[in-house]
């Protein structure tokens, strides 16, 4: 049980890191020239990445 919990914690931390890279690197590039597009990008992809992380946790709990 502890091994599975540690694996899940590693997966969640990795997803959070990946989501930060996927969201904020393009956002910083867009904000320099296209502020309106950058705002829309952040509003769309921020919740989407959170949803994916929540979905991974739910699937893990169901298959546990």
N, C-alpha and C positions, 0 to 999 in steps of 0.2 A: 504494500500500500504506500509506504513512504517513497519507494523508488518511482512509482507511478506519479505521485504528487510532485516529486522533484523534476521528473521529465516534463510534466505539464507546466510547472513554473518556468522552466527553461524555454519551452515553446512560447509561452505568453510573453516573456521578456524579449525573446527574439522577434515576435510579431510586433511588439510595441516599438522596438528599435527600427525594424523595417518600415513600419508605418510612418515613423518620423522622417526617415530618409525619403520615402516615396511622396510624402506630402510637402515637407518644408524645403527640400532642395529645389524642386520646380517652382514652388511658391516664391522663394527668394529671387529666382531668375525672372519670374513674371512680374514681380512687384516693381522692378526697376523701370520697365517700359509700359506695361499694361496693368494698371492698378485695378480696373474694373474686372478684367478677366481673372486676375489673381484672386480677387475677393470671391468670385463665383467658383473658382477652382477649390478654394479652401472650404466653402460652404457645401460643396458636393462631396469631396473626397474625405473630409474629416469624419463625418458620421459613417461613411461607407467603410472605412478602415475599422472604426469602433465596432460596427456591426459584424465584420468578419472575425474580429477577435472574440466577440461574444458568441458567435456561431461555433467557433472552434471549442470554446469552453463547454457549450451545451452538448455538442457531439461527444466530447470526452466524457462528460457526466453520464450521458445516455449509454455509452458503450463500456462504462466502467463496471 
